[in-house]
Amino acid sequence: MIAAEKWYEYQENYQKYGLDMKPKAPRKKPKPQKSGITAKDKTRLLLLTVVAGILCIGLIITTAFAASIKYETNQIIQQNHELEAEIENLNVAVYSESNIEALEEKAMDKQGMVYPSSKQVVYLTEEDLPKDGFADIMRKQAYN
C-alpha cells in the first residue's frame, strides 16, 4: 500500500505542477483570423482617401489662383512698359518743342520775328546799356 500511496502522492504533485501532461480543460481552438480588411481598416482607408482628395483639390485651387495672379502681374508689367515708352516719347516731343532753337525757328518763320538792332532798343538808365549789342547778348543767354 505504501507504493500505491506514493503513486497517488506523485500523481497529485504532477497534477499540481502541471507535469502530468494531461490538459485540465479542453483547449479552445483559436478562431482563424480573416485575411481580409476589417471594417475599422476600411474606415481608416476611406478617411485617408478623403483627406488626400481634399489636399489635392486644395493644391489645384491654390495653383490656379497663383497662376491667375501671375497673369495679372504680367499684364500690369506690360502696361507699365507701354506707359514708360509713351512717357519717353512725350519727353522727347516736349524737349524738341521747348528747345531754344525750335522756339527761335518758329518765332522767325511763323511769326516773322527778328532780333532787334542796337538802334531799336531803348535803355532806361546808363547802367543798363550793354557793351555789346542787345542781339548778341540775347543769343549768348539763349545758347548758354
Residue, then its C-alpha position, 0 to 999 in steps of 0.5 A: m500500500i505504501a507504493a500505491e500511496k506514493w503513486y497517488e502522492y506523485q500523481e497529485n504533485y504532477q497534477k499540481y505542477g502541471l507535469d502530468m501532461k494531461p490538459k485540465a480543460p479542453r483547449k479552445k481552438p483559436k478562431p482563424q483570423k480573416s485575411g481580409i480588411t476589417a471594417k475599422d481598416k476600411t474606415r481608416l482607408l476611406l478617411l485617408t482617401v478623403v483627406a488626400g482628395i481634399l489636399c489635392i483639390g486644395l493644391i489645384i485651387t491654390t495653383a490656379f489662383a497663383a497662376s491667375i495672379k501671375y497673369e495679372t502681374n504680367q499684364i500690369i508689367q506690360q502696361n507699365h512698359e507701354l506707359e514708360a515708352e509713351i512717357e519717353n516719347l512725350n519727353v522727347a516731343v516736349y524737349s524738341e518743342s521747348n528747345i531754344e532753337a525750335l522756339e527761335e525757328k518758329a518765332m522767325d518763320k511763323q511769326g516773322m520775328v527778328y532780333p532787334s538792332s542796337k538802334q531799336v532798343v531803348y535803355l532806361t538808365e546808363e547802367d543798363l546799356p550793354k557793351d555789346g549789342f542787345a542781339d548778341i547778348m540775347r543769343k549768348q543767354a539763349y545758347n548758354 
